[in-house]
């Protein structure tokens, strides 16, 4: 477990391990955003459209109408927020995950031990909690931009208060101060802690099992095995917590002005979503989400792994 030391002993011996985790996470975050944002746009628009007067009939209809109304670039609506935020968010995510693993692997006397299966899941939960405070604002601004087309198509008189991510930032800060960007923080934390425990924990455990099967170290696994471990972890992330993501999306796309909000709390949001369609209402946007989960997470974690081993 020499990899648990704070500074690497490979190509860059003087660079702290956490810095290497941050660089690898940033590279992975850029990759997943470019690969997965169109799927995310479809998910958010299906999640937040009206149940009584829907604009889209399904994921393919979102893609068709988005290209028809906004051009291909419409599939990347709001991408500035997650792409710009990847430098911070993925740095926090994988920096925290690496730090959590090193902390769990350190004995009271300062010696290190191999991580157990439970340790990987604990590290994922810690990571999910910490990363929510960064992911929440990024997701909030992205979602605010993504749903504007729904509002404009539902109401011909609708005039957006902002049309860019920077405009959304200004509006949130102007109306609600520093609390503005954290509009859906509660459900983001409740989603992220268990979801990242399952996601990152399963990824690490599957890599370990694949390595045992191949008789090699995890870093020497074929790319397709790493992608498979990551893709399965990504699928399990969403299967485990998708209804919570519905609540988070509803609150994140609600009005920035507090007095105009339809979904002021998680309890009220859950009640209103249930009233709109029962259990099925909590699974709107399910298809594009699952279609995105395997390839996007496979690309991201493969990138993180490869960069991490390059920097080791």
Buried (B, 14 or more C-beta within 10 A) or exposed (E): EEBBEEEBEEEBEEBEBBBBBBBBBBBBBBBBBBBBBBBBBBBBBBBBBEEEEBBBEBBEBBBEBBEEEBEEEBBBBBBBBBBBBBBBBBBBBBBBBBBBBBEBBBEEEEEBEEBEEEBBBBBBBBBBBBBBBBBBBBBBBBBBBBBBBBBBBEEEEEEBBBEBBEBBBBBBBEBBEEEBBBBBBBBBBBBBBBBBBBBBBBBBBBBBBBBEEEEEEBBEBEEEBBBBBBBBBBBBBBBBBBBBBBBBBBBBBBBBEEEEBEBEEBEBBBEBBEEBEEEEBBBBBBBBBBBBBBBBBBBBBBBBBBBBBBBB
